[in-house]
Amino acid sequence: MPRVNSGRHAILVGAGILCSRLMGLVRQRVFSHYFGLSDIADAFSSALRVPNFLQNLFGEGVLSASFIPVYARLLAQGKEEEANRVAGALAAILALVISLIVLIGILATP
């Protein structure tokens, strides 16, 4: 099996993260221009804290640091079916956990 150039993939991931950060900066500048320091701006900022926390926890935190090495090792060993099962199980668990968090948020909202 030929070796894949992981440097190219790392550059693509880095470029995606950079684009995401730049778009966030643009969003903040546009939002600040139109809403300034109003109550609406405070409500919007507060509403974004929960999704950002979940993204940091699940997408950029411990989960990705533990999942990526396991997934990459399985692929390197040629165990593609097992790697797909691990990824599928992880996706199912994430969907369940996030659904429960959303349900709790909906029920707790007055």
FENNOR-V224307 format. One line per field, one symbol per residue. burial: # if it has 9 or more other ideal C-beta (glycine too) atoms within 8 Angstrom, else .. A space follows every 10 residues. Layout:
# FENNOR-V224307
burial=???
This chain:
# FENNOR-V224307
burial=........#. .......... .......... ##..#..... #..#...... ...######. #.##..#..# #..##..... ..#..##..# ...#...#.. #...#.....
